[in-house]
Each structure stands twice: as C-alpha cells, then as structure tokens.
C-alpha cells in the first residue's frame, strides 16, 4: 500500500497503545490515513474528480499479496476476510479505536499497487462481496 495515498505521509503503527497510537487515532479522526500493521485505514473517500471528504464510513484498504492475473474471487475474499479479522483484533486491543469507528459501516477494499497507482480488485461491505478485477 503506498504510504503517500491521499496526498500525504501515512503514519505506520504496529502497536495499538502509546503516544504513537494516540497520534494515529487523531490523524484518523481528522480524516487522515494511517497504516496499521500494513492495513490502510481512513474515513476519507474520493468521489469522482472532486476533493476527498470525510464520510461516516471506515475504509479498510488492503494491498493484495497476489498479482491481479493470479487472483481469483476465492483468494480475494480470503484476503478481505483476513483484514476483517485484523480489524476485529484492533477493536479489541484499542477501546479508543472501537469508539471512533463504532456504528460506522466498513468498506474493505483489496488493491493492487503497480507503482504509479493502484487498481481496485475487490470490495466487501454490508452490501456483500464484489470481485471487480476483469482480465483483459
């Protein structure tokens, strides 16, 4: 996952405690982007070509371990399920995080970063799982 996503440096954290974690929570609450154990978290969405905006939804962005041509719907779904388990663990580890995201719908996005940008491969939300990668 590119650390410059959303036009800024992402604060990478591996522990859900301490001053660094508190700073990460403040960044997230203000609509910034953080990386928790390699998983991107933000409340900010990009809609069309306009500016990004804070939304009531939590976006969980996961960089796929698979090259797009080797990815299958089952592999994509497994990667997103792993991210769901990581998010549940984070909620358990950090009551402050759990409060921040409480009641927010969650959208999980599986991405392939090709260096100059990224491609959305699959999503999972309350509407269900959607495999978006189409081989050409």
Helices and strands as residue ranges (DSSP letters): E 11-13, H 18-29, E 33-36, E 39-45, E 53-63, G 68-70, H 73-93, H 95-101, E 106-113, E 118-125, E 128-131
